[in-house]
Amino acid sequence: MQKTIERIAGDSEGVAYEFPVFRFEGTDKAAPSAYVQAALHAGELPGVVAIDALMPMLAKAEA
């Protein structure tokens, strides 16, 4: 698993938003990839719970 922090400038001077990006890579480079996102809006907690459960499985599969 590779973690980076992405930074996006806000609408106002001096305002920026940061969010973590986690990348998992398997050994089969021809395998399909997926993009998963959660909590773009404050009320999207079920997605956060799903990703929290999915990340350990992806880490195990990557190892």
mmCIF file as Biopython writes it, N, C-alpha, C and O atoms, coordinates in Angstrom:
data_model
#
loop_
_atom_site.group_PDB
_atom_site.id
_atom_site.type_symbol
_atom_site.label_atom_id
_atom_site.label_alt_id
_atom_site.label_comp_id
_atom_site.label_asym_id
_atom_site.label_entity_id
_atom_site.label_seq_id
_atom_site.pdbx_PDB_ins_code
_atom_site.Cartn_x
_atom_site.Cartn_y
_atom_site.Cartn_z
_atom_site.occupancy
_atom_site.B_iso_or_equiv
_atom_site.auth_seq_id
_atom_site.auth_asym_id
_atom_site.pdbx_PDB_model_num
ATOM 1   N N  . MET A ? 1  ? 0.853   -1.174  0.000   1.0 0.0 1  A 1 
ATOM 2   C CA . MET A ? 1  ? 0.000   0.000   0.000   1.0 0.0 1  A 1 
ATOM 3   C C  . MET A ? 1  ? 0.899   1.237   0.000   1.0 0.0 1  A 1 
ATOM 4   O O  . MET A ? 1  ? 1.874   1.331   0.745   1.0 0.0 1  A 1 
ATOM 5   N N  . GLN A ? 2  ? 0.540   2.147   -0.839  1.0 0.0 2  A 1 
ATOM 6   C CA . GLN A ? 2  ? 1.262   3.410   -0.932  1.0 0.0 2  A 1 
ATOM 7   C C  . GLN A ? 2  ? 0.295   4.530   -0.569  1.0 0.0 2  A 1 
ATOM 8   O O  . GLN A ? 2  ? -0.795  4.618   -1.135  1.0 0.0 2  A 1 
ATOM 9   N N  . LYS A ? 3  ? 0.685   5.382   0.367   1.0 0.0 3  A 1 
ATOM 10  C CA . LYS A ? 3  ? -0.178  6.488   0.790   1.0 0.0 3  A 1 
ATOM 11  C C  . LYS A ? 3  ? 0.466   7.811   0.393   1.0 0.0 3  A 1 
ATOM 12  O O  . LYS A ? 3  ? 1.647   8.045   0.649   1.0 0.0 3  A 1 
ATOM 13  N N  . THR A ? 4  ? -0.327  8.668   -0.235  1.0 0.0 4  A 1 
ATOM 14  C CA . THR A ? 4  ? 0.113   10.021  -0.554  1.0 0.0 4  A 1 
ATOM 15  C C  . THR A ? 4  ? -0.973  10.991  -0.102  1.0 0.0 4  A 1 
ATOM 16  O O  . THR A ? 4  ? -2.117  10.600  0.131   1.0 0.0 4  A 1 
ATOM 17  N N  . ILE A ? 5  ? -0.605  12.234  0.016   1.0 0.0 5  A 1 
ATOM 18  C CA . ILE A ? 5  ? -1.561  13.278  0.371   1.0 0.0 5  A 1 
ATOM 19  C C  . ILE A ? 5  ? -1.724  14.189  -0.840  1.0 0.0 5  A 1 
ATOM 20  O O  . ILE A ? 5  ? -0.752  14.774  -1.319  1.0 0.0 5  A 1 
ATOM 21  N N  . GLU A ? 6  ? -2.939  14.307  -1.328  1.0 0.0 6  A 1 
ATOM 22  C CA . GLU A ? 6  ? -3.245  15.198  -2.446  1.0 0.0 6  A 1 
ATOM 23  C C  . GLU A ? 6  ? -3.724  16.532  -1.875  1.0 0.0 6  A 1 
ATOM 24  O O  . GLU A ? 6  ? -4.430  16.570  -0.867  1.0 0.0 6  A 1 
ATOM 25  N N  . ARG A ? 7  ? -3.338  17.602  -2.519  1.0 0.0 7  A 1 
ATOM 26  C CA . ARG A ? 7  ? -3.702  18.946  -2.059  1.0 0.0 7  A 1 
ATOM 27  C C  . ARG A ? 7  ? -4.407  19.682  -3.195  1.0 0.0 7  A 1 
ATOM 28  O O  . ARG A ? 7  ? -3.912  19.724  -4.321  1.0 0.0 7  A 1 
ATOM 29  N N  . ILE A ? 8  ? -5.559  20.256  -2.889  1.0 0.0 8  A 1 
ATOM 30  C CA . ILE A ? 8  ? -6.347  21.000  -3.862  1.0 0.0 8  A 1 
ATOM 31  C C  . ILE A ? 8  ? -6.548  22.416  -3.332  1.0 0.0 8  A 1 
ATOM 32  O O  . ILE A ? 8  ? -6.941  22.605  -2.181  1.0 0.0 8  A 1 
ATOM 33  N N  . ALA A ? 9  ? -6.280  23.393  -4.163  1.0 0.0 9  A 1 
ATOM 34  C CA . ALA A ? 9  ? -6.469  24.787  -3.759  1.0 0.0 9  A 1 
ATOM 35  C C  . ALA A ? 9  ? -7.953  25.083  -3.580  1.0 0.0 9  A 1 
ATOM 36  O O  . ALA A ? 9  ? -8.790  24.600  -4.342  1.0 0.0 9  A 1 
ATOM 37  N N  . GLY A ? 10 ? -8.264  25.871  -2.575  1.0 0.0 10 A 1 
ATOM 38  C CA . GLY A ? 10 ? -9.640  26.282  -2.331  1.0 0.0 10 A 1 
ATOM 39  C C  . GLY A ? 10 ? -10.005 27.515  -3.142  1.0 0.0 10 A 1 
ATOM 40  O O  . GLY A ? 10 ? -9.191  28.024  -3.913  1.0 0.0 10 A 1 
ATOM 41  N N  . ASP A ? 11 ? -11.218 27.987  -2.967  1.0 0.0 11 A 1 
ATOM 42  C CA . ASP A ? 11 ? -11.703 29.158  -3.694  1.0 0.0 11 A 1 
ATOM 43  C C  . ASP A ? 11 ? -11.146 30.471  -3.143  1.0 0.0 11 A 1 
ATOM 44  O O  . ASP A ? 11 ? -11.111 31.479  -3.849  1.0 0.0 11 A 1 
ATOM 45  N N  . SER A ? 12 ? -10.716 30.458  -1.892  1.0 0.0 12 A 1 
ATOM 46  C CA . SER A ? 12 ? -10.212 31.676  -1.250  1.0 0.0 12 A 1 
ATOM 47  C C  . SER A ? 12 ? -8.698  31.615  -1.110  1.0 0.0 12 A 1 
ATOM 48  O O  . SER A ? 12 ? -8.112  30.534  -1.040  1.0 0.0 12 A 1 
ATOM 49  N N  . GLU A ? 13 ? -8.083  32.767  -1.069  1.0 0.0 13 A 1 
ATOM 50  C CA . GLU A ? 13 ? -6.632  32.869  -0.895  1.0 0.0 13 A 1 
ATOM 51  C C  . GLU A ? 13 ? -6.203  32.183  0.408   1.0 0.0 13 A 1 
ATOM 52  O O  . GLU A ? 13 ? -6.783  32.430  1.465   1.0 0.0 13 A 1 
ATOM 53  N N  . GLY A ? 14 ? -5.209  31.342  0.325   1.0 0.0 14 A 1 
ATOM 54  C CA . GLY A ? 14 ? -4.680  30.666  1.500   1.0 0.0 14 A 1 
ATOM 55  C C  . GLY A ? 14 ? -5.458  29.441  1.944   1.0 0.0 14 A 1 
ATOM 56  O O  . GLY A ? 14 ? -5.093  28.817  2.940   1.0 0.0 14 A 1 
ATOM 57  N N  . VAL A ? 15 ? -6.519  29.078  1.237   1.0 0.0 15 A 1 
ATOM 58  C CA . VAL A ? 15 ? -7.322  27.913  1.601   1.0 0.0 15 A 1 
ATOM 59  C C  . VAL A ? 15 ? -6.949  26.746  0.691   1.0 0.0 15 A 1 
ATOM 60  O O  . VAL A ? 15 ? -6.892  26.889  -0.531  1.0 0.0 15 A 1 
ATOM 61  N N  . ALA A ? 16 ? -6.698  25.600  1.299   1.0 0.0 16 A 1 
ATOM 62  C CA . ALA A ? 16 ? -6.399  24.390  0.534   1.0 0.0 16 A 1 
ATOM 63  C C  . ALA A ? 16 ? -7.015  23.205  1.258   1.0 0.0 16 A 1 
ATOM 64  O O  . ALA A ? 16 ? -7.218  23.232  2.471   1.0 0.0 16 A 1 
ATOM 65  N N  . TYR A ? 17 ? -7.303  22.178  0.497   1.0 0.0 17 A 1 
ATOM 66  C CA . TYR A ? 17 ? -7.881  20.959  1.056   1.0 0.0 17 A 1 
ATOM 67  C C  . TYR A ? 17 ? -6.918  19.814  0.804   1.0 0.0 17 A 1 
ATOM 68  O O  . TYR A ? 17 ? -6.346  19.695  -0.280  1.0 0.0 17 A 1 
ATOM 69  N N  . GLU A ? 18 ? -6.744  18.980  1.805   1.0 0.0 18 A 1 
ATOM 70  C CA . GLU A ? 18 ? -5.869  17.821  1.680   1.0 0.0 18 A 1 
ATOM 71  C C  . GLU A ? 18 ? -6.668  16.555  1.924   1.0 0.0 18 A 1 
ATOM 72  O O  . GLU A ? 18 ? -7.540  16.518  2.792   1.0 0.0 18 A 1 
ATOM 73  N N  . PHE A ? 19 ? -6.368  15.519  1.158   1.0 0.0 19 A 1 
ATOM 74  C CA . PHE A ? 19 ? -7.018  14.238  1.376   1.0 0.0 19 A 1 
ATOM 75  C C  . PHE A ? 19 ? -6.032  13.115  1.077   1.0 0.0 19 A 1 
ATOM 76  O O  . PHE A ? 19 ? -5.189  13.240  0.189   1.0 0.0 19 A 1 
ATOM 77  N N  . PRO A ? 20 ? -6.143  12.006  1.831   1.0 0.0 20 A 1 
ATOM 78  C CA . PRO A ? 20 ? -5.227  10.887  1.609   1.0 0.0 20 A 1 
ATOM 79  C C  . PRO A ? 20 ? -5.644  10.055  0.403   1.0 0.0 20 A 1 
ATOM 80  O O  . PRO A ? 20 ? -6.831  9.892   0.121   1.0 0.0 20 A 1 
ATOM 81  N N  . VAL A ? 21 ? -4.654  9.538   -0.297  1.0 0.0 21 A 1 
ATOM 82  C CA . VAL A ? 21 ? -4.875  8.627   -1.415  1.0 0.0 21 A 1 
ATOM 83  C C  . VAL A ? 21 ? -4.088  7.358   -1.115  1.0 0.0 21 A 1 
ATOM 84  O O  . VAL A ? 21 ? -2.882  7.414   -0.873  1.0 0.0 21 A 1 
ATOM 85  N N  . PHE A ? 22 ? -4.762  6.225   -1.130  1.0 0.0 22 A 1 
ATOM 86  C CA . PHE A ? 22 ? -4.129  4.934   -0.888  1.0 0.0 22 A 1 
ATOM 87  C C  . PHE A ? 22 ? -4.118  4.153   -2.193  1.0 0.0 22 A 1 
ATOM 88  O O  . PHE A ? 22 ? -5.152  4.016   -2.847  1.0 0.0 22 A 1 
ATOM 89  N N  . ARG A ? 23 ? -2.942  3.637   -2.578  1.0 0.0 23 A 1 
ATOM 90  C CA . ARG A ? 23 ? -2.825  2.860   -3.813  1.0 0.0 23 A 1 
ATOM 91  C C  . ARG A ? 23 ? -2.362  1.451   -3.466  1.0 0.0 23 A 1 
ATOM 92  O O  . ARG A ? 23 ? -1.383  1.250   -2.748  1.0 0.0 23 A 1 
ATOM 93  N N  . PHE A ? 24 ? -3.089  0.498   -3.993  1.0 0.0 24 A 1 
ATOM 94  C CA . PHE A ? 24 ? -2.759  -0.907  -3.827  1.0 0.0 24 A 1 
ATOM 95  C C  . PHE A ? 24 ? -2.418  -1.460  -5.204  1.0 0.0 24 A 1 
ATOM 96  O O  . PHE A ? 24 ? -3.122  -1.182  -6.175  1.0 0.0 24 A 1 
ATOM 97  N N  . GLU A ? 25 ? -1.348  -2.236  -5.296  1.0 0.0 25 A 1 
ATOM 98  C CA . GLU A ? 25 ? -0.951  -2.814  -6.579  1.0 0.0 25 A 1 
ATOM 99  C C  . GLU A ? 25 ? -0.766  -4.311  -6.428  1.0 0.0 25 A 1 
ATOM 100 O O  . GLU A ? 25 ? -0.111  -4.783  -5.499  1.0 0.0 25 A 1 
ATOM 101 N N  . GLY A ? 26 ? -1.354  -5.047  -7.354  1.0 0.0 26 A 1 
ATOM 102 C CA . GLY A ? 26 ? -1.172  -6.489  -7.392  1.0 0.0 26 A 1 
ATOM 103 C C  . GLY A ? 26 ? -0.017  -6.854  -8.312  1.0 0.0 26 A 1 
ATOM 104 O O  . GLY A ? 26 ? 0.658   -5.979  -8.855  1.0 0.0 26 A 1 
ATOM 105 N N  . THR A ? 27 ? 0.202   -8.135  -8.480  1.0 0.0 27 A 1 
ATOM 106 C CA . THR A ? 27 ? 1.301   -8.590  -9.330  1.0 0.0 27 A 1 
ATOM 107 C C  . THR A ? 27 ? 0.903   -8.675  -10.796 1.0 0.0 27 A 1 
ATOM 108 O O  . THR A ? 27 ? 1.770   -8.652  -11.669 1.0 0.0 27 A 1 
ATOM 109 N N  . ASP A ? 28 ? -0.389  -8.771  -11.084 1.0 0.0 28 A 1 
ATOM 110 C CA . ASP A ? 28 ? -0.871  -8.873  -12.463 1.0 0.0 28 A 1 
ATOM 111 C C  . ASP A ? 28 ? -1.154  -7.469  -13.002 1.0 0.0 28 A 1 
ATOM 112 O O  . ASP A ? 28 ? -2.199  -6.884  -12.717 1.0 0.0 28 A 1 
ATOM 113 N N  . LYS A ? 29 ? -0.219  -6.942  -13.778 1.0 0.0 29 A 1 
ATOM 114 C CA . LYS A ? 29 ? -0.363  -5.581  -14.299 1.0 0.0 29 A 1 
ATOM 115 C C  . LYS A ? 29 ? -1.489  -5.461  -15.325 1.0 0.0 29 A 1 
ATOM 116 O O  . LYS A ? 29 ? -1.950  -4.354  -15.604 1.0 0.0 29 A 1 
ATOM 117 N N  . ALA A ? 30 ? -1.939  -6.584  -15.890 1.0 0.0 30 A 1 
ATOM 118 C CA . ALA A ? 30 ? -3.026  -6.565  -16.868 1.0 0.0 30 A 1 
ATOM 119 C C  . ALA A ? 30 ? -4.403  -6.614  -16.203 1.0 0.0 30 A 1 
ATOM 120 O O  . ALA A ? 30 ? -5.424  -6.478  -16.878 1.0 0.0 30 A 1 
ATOM 121 N N  . ALA A ? 31 ? -4.435  -6.805  -14.895 1.0 0.0 31 A 1 
ATOM 122 C CA . ALA A ? 31 ? -5.710  -6.895  -14.176 1.0 0.0 31 A 1 
ATOM 123 C C  . ALA A ? 31 ? -6.415  -5.538  -14.181 1.0 0.0 31 A 1 
ATOM 124 O O  . ALA A ? 31 ? -5.760  -4.500  -14.267 1.0 0.0 31 A 1 
ATOM 125 N N  . PRO A ? 32 ? -7.734  -5.542  -14.091 1.0 0.0 32 A 1 
ATOM 126 C CA . PRO A ? 32 ? -8.462  -4.269  -14.069 1.0 0.0 32 A 1 
ATOM 127 C C  . PRO A ? 32 ? -8.182  -3.487  -12.785 1.0 0.0 32 A 1 
ATOM 128 O O  . PRO A ? 32 ? -7.762  -4.057  -11.778 1.0 0.0 32 A 1 
ATOM 129 N N  . SER A ? 33 ? -8.416  -2.202  -12.832 1.0 0.0 33 A 1 
ATOM 130 C CA . SER A ? 33 ? -8.238  -1.364  -11.651 1.0 0.0 33 A 1 
ATOM 131 C C  . SER A ? 33 ? -9.583  -0.759  -11.254 1.0 0.0 33 A 1 
ATOM 132 O O  . SER A ? 33 ? -10.541 -0.776  -12.027 1.0 0.0 33 A 1 
ATOM 133 N N  . ALA A ? 34 ? -9.632  -0.233  -10.050 1.0 0.0 34 A 1 
ATOM 134 C CA . ALA A ? 34 ? -10.868 0.371   -9.546  1.0 0.0 34 A 1 
ATOM 135 C C  . ALA A ? 34 ? -10.526 1.632   -8.773  1.0 0.0 34 A 1 
ATOM 136 O O  . ALA A ? 34 ? -9.449  1.747   -8.187  1.0 0.0 34 A 1 
ATOM 137 N N  . TYR A ? 35 ? -11.447 2.566   -8.778  1.0 0.0 35 A 1 
ATOM 138 C CA . TYR A ? 35 ? -11.335 3.807   -8.015  1.0 0.0 35 A 1 
ATOM 139 C C  . TYR A ? 35 ? -12.481 3.805   -7.014  1.0 0.0 35 A 1 
ATOM 140 O O  . TYR A ? 35 ? -13.642 3.646   -7.393  1.0 0.0 35 A 1 
ATOM 141 N N  . VAL A ? 36 ? -12.157 3.981   -5.740  1.0 0.0 36 A 1 
ATOM 142 C CA . VAL A ? 36 ? -13.178 3.966   -4.696  1.0 0.0 36 A 1 
ATOM 143 C C  . VAL A ? 36 ? -13.046 5.256   -3.894  1.0 0.0 36 A 1 
ATOM 144 O O  . VAL A ? 36 ? -11.944 5.649   -3.512  1.0 0.0 36 A 1 
ATOM 145 N N  . GLN A ? 37 ? -14.163 5.905   -3.645  1.0 0.0 37 A 1 
ATOM 146 C CA . GLN A ? 37 ? -14.171 7.185   -2.935  1.0 0.0 37 A 1 
ATOM 147 C C  . GLN A ? 37 ? -15.319 7.185   -1.937  1.0 0.0 37 A 1 
ATOM 148 O O  . GLN A ? 37 ? -16.367 6.586   -2.178  1.0 0.0 37 A 1 
ATOM 149 N N  . ALA A ? 38 ? -15.111 7.858   -0.820  1.0 0.0 38 A 1 
ATOM 150 C CA . ALA A ? 38 ? -16.182 7.973   0.171   1.0 0.0 38 A 1 
ATOM 151 C C  . ALA A ? 38 ? -16.107 9.328   0.852   1.0 0.0 38 A 1 
ATOM 152 O O  . ALA A ? 38 ? -15.058 9.970   0.878   1.0 0.0 38 A 1 
ATOM 153 N N  . ALA A ? 39 ? -17.224 9.746   1.395   1.0 0.0 39 A 1 
ATOM 154 C CA . ALA A ? 39 ? -17.340 10.949  2.228   1.0 0.0 39 A 1 
ATOM 155 C C  . ALA A ? 39 ? -16.997 12.229  1.485   1.0 0.0 39 A 1 
ATOM 156 O O  . ALA A ? 39 ? -16.393 13.138  2.054   1.0 0.0 39 A 1 
ATOM 157 N N  . LEU A ? 40 ? -17.378 12.302  0.222   1.0 0.0 40 A 1 
ATOM 158 C CA . LEU A ? 40 ? -17.241 13.571  -0.493  1.0 0.0 40 A 1 
ATOM 159 C C  . LEU A ? 40 ? -18.129 14.618  0.178   1.0 0.0 40 A 1 
ATOM 160 O O  . LEU A ? 40 ? -17.786 15.799  0.232   1.0 0.0 40 A 1 
ATOM 161 N N  . HIS A ? 41 ? -19.262 14.170  0.684   1.0 0.0 41 A 1 
ATOM 162 C CA . HIS A ? 41 ? -20.166 15.023  1.446   1.0 0.0 41 A 1 
ATOM 163 C C  . HIS A ? 41 ? -20.256 14.463  2.863   1.0 0.0 41 A 1 
ATOM 164 O O  . HIS A ? 41 ? -20.013 13.275  3.071   1.0 0.0 41 A 1 
ATOM 165 N N  . ALA A ? 42 ? -20.592 15.280  3.813   1.0 0.0 42 A 1 
ATOM 166 C CA . ALA A ? 42 ? -20.539 14.901  5.228   1.0 0.0 42 A 1 
ATOM 167 C C  . ALA A ? 42 ? -21.409 13.709  5.593   1.0 0.0 42 A 1 
ATOM 168 O O  . ALA A ? 42 ? -21.050 12.964  6.505   1.0 0.0 42 A 1 
ATOM 169 N N  . GLY A ? 43 ? -22.528 13.497  4.927   1.0 0.0 43 A 1 
ATOM 170 C CA . GLY A ? 43 ? -23.447 12.435  5.314   1.0 0.0 43 A 1 
ATOM 171 C C  . GLY A ? 43 ? -23.176 11.087  4.678   1.0 0.0 43 A 1 
ATOM 172 O O  . GLY A ? 43 ? -24.021 10.195  4.762   1.0 0.0 43 A 1 
ATOM 173 N N  . GLU A ? 44 ? -22.038 10.909  4.052   1.0 0.0 44 A 1 
ATOM 174 C CA . GLU A ? 44 ? -21.761 9.664   3.324   1.0 0.0 44 A 1 
ATOM 175 C C  . GLU A ? 44 ? -20.956 8.668   4.161   1.0 0.0 44 A 1 
ATOM 176 O O  . GLU A ? 44 ? -19.957 8.124   3.689   1.0 0.0 44 A 1 
ATOM 177 N N  . LEU A ? 45 ? -21.377 8.435   5.369   1.0 0.0 45 A 1 
ATOM 178 C CA . LEU A ? 45 ? -20.632 7.541   6.257   1.0 0.0 45 A 1 
ATOM 179 C C  . LEU A ? 45 ? -20.664 6.070   5.855   1.0 0.0 45 A 1 
ATOM 180 O O  . LEU A ? 45 ? -19.680 5.380   6.124   1.0 0.0 45 A 1 
ATOM 181 N N  . PRO A ? 46 ? -21.714 5.535   5.233   1.0 0.0 46 A 1 
ATOM 182 C CA . PRO A ? 46 ? -21.664 4.124   4.844   1.0 0.0 46 A 1 
ATOM 183 C C  . PRO A ? 46 ? -20.486 3.803   3.915   1.0 0.0 46 A 1 
ATOM 184 O O  . PRO A ? 46 ? -19.914 2.716   3.994   1.0 0.0 46 A 1 
ATOM 185 N N  . GLY A ? 47 ? -20.129 4.733   3.047   1.0 0.0 47 A 1 
ATOM 186 C CA . GLY A ? 47 ? -18.975 4.523   2.174   1.0 0.0 47 A 1 
ATOM 187 C C  . GLY A ? 47 ? -17.675 4.457   2.950   1.0 0.0 47 A 1 
ATOM 188 O O  . GLY A ? 47 ? -16.787 3.673   2.614   1.0 0.0 47 A 1 
ATOM 189 N N  . VAL A ? 48 ? -17.557 5.273   3.982   1.0 0.0 48 A 1 
ATOM 190 C CA . VAL A ? 48 ? -16.361 5.254   4.827   1.0 0.0 48 A 1 
ATOM 191 C C  . VAL A ? 48 ? -16.239 3.906   5.527   1.0 0.0 48 A 1 
ATOM 192 O O  . VAL A ? 48 ? -15.148 3.340   5.607   1.0 0.0 48 A 1 
ATOM 193 N N  . VAL A ? 49 ? -17.344 3.398   6.028   1.0 0.0 49 A 1 
ATOM 194 C CA . VAL A ? 49 ? -17.344 2.094   6.704   1.0 0.0 49 A 1 
ATOM 195 C C  . VAL A ? 49 ? -16.957 0.991   5.725   1.0 0.0 49 A 1 
ATOM 196 O O  . VAL A ? 49 ? -16.188 0.094   6.072   1.0 0.0 49 A 1 
ATOM 197 N N  . ALA A ? 50 ? -17.483 1.051   4.508   1.0 0.0 50 A 1 
ATOM 198 C CA . ALA A ? 50 ? -17.157 0.040   3.498   1.0 0.0 50 A 1 
ATOM 199 C C  . ALA A ? 50 ? -15.678 0.080   3.139   1.0 0.0 50 A 1 
ATOM 200 O O  . ALA A ? 50 ? -15.038 -0.967  3.041   1.0 0.0 50 A 1 
ATOM 201 N N  . ILE A ? 51 ? -15.130 1.266   2.944   1.0 0.0 51 A 1 
ATOM 202 C CA . ILE A ? 51 ? -13.708 1.378   2.607   1.0 0.0 51 A 1 
ATOM 203 C C  . ILE A ? 51 ? -12.844 0.934   3.776   1.0 0.0 51 A 1 
ATOM 204 O O  . ILE A ? 51 ? -11.804 0.307   3.574   1.0 0.0 51 A 1 
ATOM 205 N N  . ASP A ? 52 ? -13.263 1.251   4.998   1.0 0.0 52 A 1 
ATOM 206 C CA . ASP A ? 52 ? -12.513 0.816   6.179   1.0 0.0 52 A 1 
ATOM 207 C C  . ASP A ? 52 ? -12.442 -0.708  6.250   1.0 0.0 52 A 1 
ATOM 208 O O  . ASP A ? 52 ? -11.427 -1.257  6.678   1.0 0.0 52 A 1 
ATOM 209 N N  . ALA A ? 53 ? -13.495 -1.390  5.839   1.0 0.0 53 A 1 
ATOM 210 C CA . ALA A ? 53 ? -13.497 -2.858  5.823   1.0 0.0 53 A 1 
ATOM 211 C C  . ALA A ? 53 ? -12.724 -3.398  4.620   1.0 0.0 53 A 1 
ATOM 212 O O  . ALA A ? 53 ? -12.119 -4.467  4.706   1.0 0.0 53 A 1 
ATOM 213 N N  . LEU A ? 54 ? -12.738 -2.680  3.512   1.0 0.0 54 A 1 
ATOM 214 C CA . LEU A ? 54 ? -12.091 -3.131  2.281   1.0 0.0 54 A 1 
ATOM 215 C C  . LEU A ? 54 ? -10.568 -2.981  2.311   1.0 0.0 54 A 1 
ATOM 216 O O  . LEU A ? 54 ? -9.859  -3.824  1.763   1.0 0.0 54 A 1 
ATOM 217 N N  . MET A ? 55 ? -10.062 -1.934  2.934   1.0 0.0 55 A 1 
ATOM 218 C CA . MET A ? 55 ? -8.620  -1.669  2.901   1.0 0.0 55 A 1 
ATOM 219 C C  . MET A ? 55 ? -7.766  -2.801  3.473   1.0 0.0 55 A 1 
ATOM 220 O O  . MET A ? 55 ? -6.753  -3.134  2.858   1.0 0.0 55 A 1 
ATOM 221 N N  . PRO A ? 56 ? -8.108  -3.414  4.610   1.0 0.0 56 A 1 
ATOM 222 C CA . PRO A ? 56 ? -7.292  -4.537  5.086   1.0 0.0 56 A 1 
ATOM 223 C C  . PRO A ? 56 ? -7.307  -5.725  4.120   1.0 0.0 56 A 1 
ATOM 224 O O  . PRO A ? 56 ? -6.309  -6.433  3.992   1.0 0.0 56 A 1 
ATOM 225 N N  . MET A ? 57 ? -8.433  -5.940  3.446   1.0 0.0 57 A 1 
ATOM 226 C CA . MET A ? 57 ? -8.505  -7.034  2.467   1.0 0.0 57 A 1 
ATOM 227 C C  . MET A ? 57 ? -7.605  -6.747  1.269   1.0 0.0 57 A 1 
ATOM 228 O O  . MET A ? 57 ? -6.935  -7.647  0.764   1.0 0.0 57 A 1 
ATOM 229 N N  . LEU A ? 58 ? -7.589  -5.505  0.817   1.0 0.0 58 A 1 
ATOM 230 C CA . LEU A ? 58 ? -6.717  -5.130  -0.293  1.0 0.0 58 A 1 
ATOM 231 C C  . LEU A ? 58 ? -5.245  -5.239  0.103   1.0 0.0 58 A 1 
ATOM 232 O O  . LEU A ? 58 ? -4.420  -5.696  -0.688  1.0 0.0 58 A 1 
ATOM 233 N N  . ALA A ? 59 ? -4.919  -4.824  1.319   1.0 0.0 59 A 1 
ATOM 234 C CA . ALA A ? 59 ? -3.535  -4.925  1.796   1.0 0.0 59 A 1 
ATOM 235 C C  . ALA A ? 59 ? -3.090  -6.381  1.863   1.0 0.0 59 A 1 
ATOM 236 O O  . ALA A ? 59 ? -1.957  -6.703  1.506   1.0 0.0 59 A 1 
ATOM 237 N N  . LYS A ? 60 ? -3.971  -7.255  2.317   1.0 0.0 60 A 1 
ATOM 238 C CA . LYS A ? 60 ? -3.644  -8.682  2.395   1.0 0.0 60 A 1 
ATOM 239 C C  . LYS A ? 60 ? -3.468  -9.266  0.995   1.0 0.0 60 A 1 
ATOM 240 O O  . LYS A ? 60 ? -2.549  -10.052 0.763   1.0 0.0 60 A 1 
ATOM 241 N N  . ALA A ? 61 ? -4.335  -8.890  0.067   1.0 0.0 61 A 1 
ATOM 242 C CA . ALA A ? 61 ? -4.237  -9.399  -1.305  1.0 0.0 61 A 1 
ATOM 243 C C  . ALA A ? 61 ? -2.984  -8.881  -2.000  1.0 0.0 61 A 1 
ATOM 244 O O  . ALA A ? 61 ? -2.412  -9.562  -2.851  1.0 0.0 61 A 1 
ATOM 245 N N  . GLU A ? 62 ? -2.566  -7.686  -1.636  1.0 0.0 62 A 1 
ATOM 246 C CA . GLU A ? 62 ? -1.382  -7.083  -2.247  1.0 0.0 62 A 1 
ATOM 247 C C  . GLU A ? 62 ? -0.096  -7.763  -1.771  1.0 0.0 62 A 1 
ATOM 248 O O  . GLU A ? 62 ? 0.881   -7.844  -2.515  1.0 0.0 62 A 1 
ATOM 249 N N  . ALA A ? 63 ? -0.102  -8.246  -0.539  1.0 0.0 63 A 1 
ATOM 250 C CA . ALA A ? 63 ? 1.105   -8.843  0.060   1.0 0.0 63 A 1 
ATOM 251 C C  . ALA A ? 63 ? 1.499   -10.164 -0.572  1.0 0.0 63 A 1 
ATOM 252 O O  . ALA A ? 63 ? 2.490   -10.771 -0.166  1.0 0.0 63 A 1 
#
